[in-house]
Amino acid sequence: MDLANGKTYWNHTFNGYVYPKLEENIECDVLIIGSGSSGAHCAYFLSETNLSVVLVDKRDICCGSTRANTGLLQYCNDKTLTSTIHSFGEEAAVRHYSLCVQALQTLKNQVVPNLSNQSDFISRRSLYFASTENDVPMLEEEFTTLKKYGFPAEYWTRERIQSHFGFSKAASIITDGDAELNPFKHAQSLIHYAHNHGVRVYEHSKIIRKDHSADKNMLYVENGSSITAEYVIYATGYESQEEVLDPNGVIVSSYAIATNPIREIANWYENMMIWETARPYIYARQTIDHRIIIGGLDETTTRVEKRDSMIIHKRDQLLKQLCELFPELEGKVKADYYWGAFFGETHDGLPTIGIYNDYPNSFFLRGFGGNGTVYSIILSQIIRDLILTGSHKDAYLYMKERPTKR
């Protein structure tokens, strides 16, 4: 699958680490296939166990969807807490949101401090604004729900938004405890850490055949090498749909730009991350080198040619939307980088761990959704514990067989 095209930004900000091709027959306890955010977090958390772990990727390390990730990390999801309660019940929904909060805290307090370059991690607040007046009742209800269950949030009126940002929106929720990072640098750093702690890493090692059984899994690389593994984690992102189709998953096309450096934006309060209630929505953030990333404008197409044919048009639309939010940027801002990429969502709004009879002792980690990096942190720890102990108290939330509202 051609995951992304155009002029992506993050791979120009950091020189990635280089790993060898697999050119011998090897054995391990756990094989991770894929080196994006999901595979990288699996490698990190498994490196802190006594298991023998191998990670392979058919591309350069971290050069699939990760280079198109825009690096906004939030505890709120594309599916609101209110809507998640309607779908799955109060207990499951609140637990899911709580796990997102915990994942961000784990990242900030435990993971990032262990990494050599800190992933350009910065704690941020987020502005979630009503796209239209009609969205205000929904926003008010969501704020009430968040506060009821103790999640950090404030409600801002039109006047308060305008006094801090300059633009006028009917209402917004401000969430605390969110963060931004460089997703390419982060995934590279996670894998580098894991490699330094015993995980064997191979790139340009495409697996072309798999023989799964209850006793062992045999996987064969295109050059004739083989990997024998007790457990396999398919952390192949949106390409996992080509291996085993999950009917809950849906692939769309999304677009983003990174602008030229803009040193000061007077009306962008606290450099908050910004997103909106419309679906599909636009979102925006700043980077440590003073660029603005704005993305969204999703399309339902899964055809590469159709997706890529719209990149320039979407670039221009995103620039226009940015200048509508911040008119002072008119004539000063341009898109230095612009890209289109495939993006995975689920119909029910939760990420998925897939376990299938034809793939014994294997896990499909699908962190689909706008909060994919946060989901990767949650699901990789659950899978680690399923391998180590056979259970995890929160696994039921994310198995492909969903809990229903009780």
C-alpha positions in Angstrom: 0.0 0.0 0.0 1.3 3.5 -0.9 0.6 5.0 2.5 1.6 8.7 1.8 2.7 10.9 -1.0 3.8 14.5 -1.5 6.4 16.4 0.4 6.3 15.1 4.0 7.8 17.2 6.8 9.0 15.0 9.7 11.5 12.9 7.9 13.4 16.2 7.1 13.7 17.0 10.8 15.7 14.0 12.0 18.3 11.6 10.6 16.9 8.2 11.4 18.9 5.3 12.6 20.1 2.6 10.1 19.6 -1.1 10.7 20.7 -4.2 8.7 18.6 -6.4 6.5 17.8 -9.8 7.9 20.1 -12.3 6.2 20.0 -15.3 8.4 17.6 -17.7 10.1 16.6 -16.5 13.6 14.4 -17.4 16.5 12.6 -15.2 19.0 9.8 -15.2 21.6 8.0 -12.2 20.0 8.2 -10.9 16.4 6.9 -7.4 15.8 6.1 -6.6 12.1 6.0 -2.9 11.5 8.1 0.0 12.8 5.5 2.8 13.0 4.1 4.2 16.2 2.5 0.9 17.1 5.5 -1.3 16.4 7.8 1.2 18.1 5.8 1.3 21.3 5.5 -2.5 21.3 9.3 -2.7 20.9 9.8 -0.2 23.8 7.6 -1.9 26.3 8.7 -5.4 25.4 12.3 -4.4 25.7 11.8 -4.0 29.4 10.9 -7.7 29.7 13.0 -10.8 29.6 11.5 -11.9 26.3 13.6 -12.2 23.1 12.1 -9.7 20.7 12.7 -9.0 17.0 11.2 -6.1 14.9 11.2 -6.1 11.1 10.0 -3.7 8.5 9.9 -4.0 4.7 10.8 -0.3 4.4 13.2 2.1 6.1 12.4 2.2 9.8 9.5 4.5 10.6 8.9 5.5 7.0 5.3 4.3 6.5 2.4 6.3 7.9 4.5 7.7 10.7 6.1 10.3 8.4 2.5 11.6 7.7 1.4 11.7 11.4 0.9 15.2 12.6 1.8 14.6 16.2 -1.2 15.9 18.2 -1.8 13.8 21.3 -5.0 14.3 23.3 -7.1 12.4 25.8 -10.3 13.4 24.0 -11.1 11.3 21.0 -12.9 11.8 17.7 -15.8 10.1 19.3 -16.9 12.2 22.3 -17.1 10.7 25.8 -20.9 11.3 25.7 -21.2 9.4 22.4 -18.9 6.6 23.7 -21.1 6.2 26.8 -24.2 5.9 24.5 -22.4 3.2 22.5 -20.6 1.1 25.2 -22.0 2.2 28.5 -20.7 4.4 31.3 -18.1 2.0 32.7 -16.4 1.1 29.5 -16.5 4.6 28.1 -15.1 6.3 31.1 -12.4 3.7 31.4 -11.3 4.2 27.8 -11.0 8.0 28.4 -9.1 7.3 31.6 -6.7 5.1 29.8 -6.0 7.9 27.3 -5.2 10.2 30.2 -2.9 7.5 31.7 -1.2 6.9 28.4 -0.3 10.6 28.1 1.0 10.6 31.6 3.0 7.4 31.0 4.5 9.0 27.9 5.4 12.2 29.7 6.7 10.8 33.0 8.2 7.4 32.0 8.8 7.0 28.3 10.0 10.3 27.0 12.6 10.8 29.8 14.2 7.5 28.8 14.7 8.6 25.2 17.9 10.3 24.1 16.3 13.3 22.3 13.0 13.6 24.2 11.0 13.4 20.9 10.3 17.2 20.9 7.6 16.4 23.5 5.8 19.5 24.9 2.7 19.4 27.1 -0.1 21.4 25.7 -3.7 22.4 26.2 -6.2 22.0 23.4 -9.0 24.2 22.1 -12.0 22.2 20.8 -14.3 24.8 19.2 -17.9 24.6 17.9 -17.8 24.8 14.1 -21.3 26.2 14.0 -23.9 27.6 16.4 -25.8 24.3 16.0 -22.9 22.4 17.6 -23.0 24.4 20.9 -25.6 22.2 22.7 -23.4 19.1 21.9 -20.3 20.9 23.1 -22.1 21.9 26.3 -23.3 18.4 26.9 -19.8 17.0 26.3 -18.2 19.5 28.8 -20.8 18.5 31.4 -19.9 14.8 30.8 -16.2 15.4 31.0 -16.5 17.3 34.3 -18.9 14.7 35.8 -16.2 12.1 35.5 -13.3 14.3 36.6 -11.6 14.9 33.3 -9.6 18.2 33.1 -11.7 20.6 31.0 -12.9 24.2 30.9 -15.8 25.8 29.0 -15.0 29.0 27.1 -17.6 31.4 25.7 -17.4 33.3 22.4 -16.1 36.4 24.3 -13.3 34.5 26.0 -12.2 32.7 22.8 -12.1 36.0 21.0 -10.1 37.8 23.7 -7.4 35.1 23.6 -7.3 34.1 20.0 -8.8 36.9 17.9 -11.1 34.7 15.9 -14.8 34.3 16.9 -16.3 30.9 17.6 -19.5 30.3 19.5 -18.0 28.1 22.2 -15.2 25.7 23.0 -13.9 23.2 25.4 -10.3 23.6 26.7 -8.7 20.3 27.7 -5.5 20.0 29.8 -2.9 17.2 29.9 -2.5 16.9 26.1 0.8 17.1 24.2 2.6 17.4 20.9 5.7 15.6 19.6 7.7 14.8 16.5 6.1 11.4 15.6 9.0 10.4 13.3 11.7 11.3 15.9 9.6 9.6 18.6 9.2 6.3 16.8 12.9 6.3 15.8 13.9 7.0 19.4 11.6 4.3 20.8 13.2 1.7 18.5 16.7 3.0 19.2 16.0 2.6 22.9 14.6 -0.9 22.4 17.6 -1.9 20.2 20.0 -0.7 22.9 18.0 -3.0 25.3 18.3 -6.1 23.3 15.6 -5.9 20.6 16.9 -7.1 17.2 15.8 -4.7 14.5 15.9 -5.3 10.7 14.7 -3.0 7.9 14.2 -3.7 4.2 13.2 -7.2 5.2 9.9 -8.0 3.6 8.0 -11.0 4.8 6.5 -12.9 1.9 5.2 -16.1 3.5 3.8 -17.1 6.9 3.1 -20.5 8.4 1.1 -20.0 11.6 0.5 -22.9 14.0 -0.3 -23.3 17.7 3.3 -24.6 18.3 5.3 -22.0 16.5 5.1 -19.3 13.8 7.4 -19.5 10.8 7.8 -16.4 8.7 9.9 -16.1 5.6 11.7 -13.1 4.2 12.0 -12.5 0.5 15.7 -13.2 0.5 15.2 -16.7 1.9 15.8 -16.0 5.6 13.3 -17.1 8.2 12.0 -16.1 11.6 10.7 -18.6 14.1 8.5 -16.9 16.7 6.3 -18.0 19.5 4.2 -14.8 19.2 3.7 -12.4 16.4 2.4 -8.8 16.6 1.1 -7.3 13.4 1.8 -3.6 13.9 1.4 -2.8 10.2 -1.1 0.0 10.6 -3.6 0.5 7.8 -1.9 -2.2 5.7 -3.2 -4.8 8.2 -6.5 -4.5 6.4 -4.8 -6.2 3.4 -3.7 -9.1 5.7 -7.0 -9.6 7.5 -10.0 -7.3 6.8 -11.6 -5.9 9.9 -15.1 -4.8 8.9 -15.1 -2.3 11.7 -12.1 -0.5 10.1 -12.4 2.1 7.3 -9.6 3.7 5.3 -9.9 7.3 4.1 -7.6 9.9 2.7 -6.4 12.9 4.7 -4.2 15.9 4.0 -1.8 18.2 5.9 0.7 21.0 5.4 3.6 22.4 7.3 4.2 26.1 6.7 7.3 28.2 6.5 8.6 29.3 9.9 6.4 32.0 11.5 8.2 33.5 14.5 5.3 35.1 16.3 1.5 34.7 16.1 0.1 37.3 18.5 -3.4 35.8 18.6 -2.5 32.1 19.2 -2.9 31.8 22.9 -0.4 29.4 24.6 0.3 27.7 21.3 -2.7 25.6 22.1 -3.5 22.7 19.7 -6.8 23.5 17.8 -9.5 21.3 16.5 -13.2 21.5 15.8 -16.6 19.8 16.2 -17.2 19.4 12.4 -16.7 15.9 10.9 -14.4 15.7 9.1 -12.6 18.4 11.0 -9.5 20.5 10.6 -6.8 20.7 13.3 -3.7 22.8 13.8 -0.6 23.0 16.0 2.8 24.7 15.9 6.2 23.0 15.8 9.5 23.7 17.7 10.9 25.3 14.6 7.9 27.7 14.5 6.1 26.1 11.6 2.3 25.6 11.6 0.9 22.2 10.8 -2.8 22.2 9.8 -4.5 19.1 8.5 -7.8 17.4 7.8 -10.2 17.8 4.8 -10.6 14.0 4.6 -12.0 12.3 1.6 -13.5 8.8 1.4 -11.3 7.7 -1.5 -9.0 4.7 -1.1 -7.5 5.1 -4.6 -3.9 6.3 -4.5 -4.3 8.2 -7.8 -7.4 10.0 -6.6 -5.9 10.8 -3.2 -2.7 12.2 -4.7 -4.5 14.2 -7.4 -6.0 16.3 -4.7 -2.9 17.2 -2.7 -2.3 20.6 -4.3 -5.9 21.6 -4.1 -6.1 20.5 -0.4 -2.8 22.4 0.3 -4.4 25.6 -1.0 -7.6 24.9 1.0 -5.7 24.3 4.2 -3.8 27.6 3.7 -7.0 29.4 3.2 -8.6 27.9 6.3 -5.5 28.8 8.3 -5.7 32.4 7.2 -9.4 32.5 8.0 -8.5 31.6 11.6 -5.5 34.0 11.8 -5.9 36.8 9.2 -2.6 38.3 10.2 -0.9 35.4 8.4 -2.3 36.5 5.0 0.6 37.1 2.6 3.1 35.8 5.2 2.4 32.1 5.1 3.1 29.4 2.5 3.2 25.6 2.6 6.8 24.4 2.6 5.6 20.8 3.0 2.3 19.3 1.9 1.1 15.7 1.7 -1.8 13.3 1.4 -2.0 10.0 3.3 -4.3 7.1 4.0 -5.8 7.3 7.5 -7.7 4.5 9.4 -10.8 4.9 11.5 -13.3 2.6 13.0 -17.0 2.7 12.7 -17.5 2.4 16.4 -14.8 4.9 17.4 -12.4 2.5 19.4 -9.1 1.1 18.3 -8.8 -2.7 18.0 -6.8 -5.7 19.0 -7.6 -8.5 16.5 -7.1 -12.2 17.4 -8.0 -14.7 14.7 -8.1 -18.5 14.5 -6.0 -18.6 11.4 -3.3 -16.6 13.2 -2.7 -18.4 16.5 -0.6 -16.6 19.1 -0.8 -13.5 17.0 -2.2 -10.0 17.6 -3.3 -7.4 15.1 -2.7 -3.9 16.7 -5.0 -1.4 15.0 -4.7 2.0 16.6 -7.1 3.4 14.1 -8.5 6.9 14.8 -7.3 10.5 15.2 -5.6 9.6 18.5 -3.5 6.8 17.1 -0.3 7.5 19.0 -2.2 7.4 22.3 -3.9 4.2 21.3 -0.6 2.7 20.4 0.6 3.3 23.9 -2.5 1.7 25.4 -2.7 -1.3 23.1 1.0 -2.1 23.1 1.0 -2.5 26.9 -2.1 -4.6 26.8 -0.5 -6.9 24.3 2.7 -7.1 26.3 0.7 -8.3 29.3 -1.4 -10.8 27.2 1.9 -12.3 26.1 3.5 -12.3 29.6 0.5 -13.4 31.7 -2.3 -14.3 29.4 -4.6 -11.5 30.6 -5.1 -7.7 31.0 -8.1 -6.2 32.9 -8.7 -3.7 30.1 -8.3 -6.0 27.1 -12.0 -6.5 26.7 -12.5 -2.9 25.7 -10.4 -3.2 22.6 -10.9 -6.8 21.3 -12.7 -6.8 18.0 -15.7 -8.3 19.8 -16.8 -5.1 21.5 -18.5 -4.7 24.8 -22.1 -3.6 24.2 -23.9 -1.1 26.4 -25.0 -2.6 29.6 
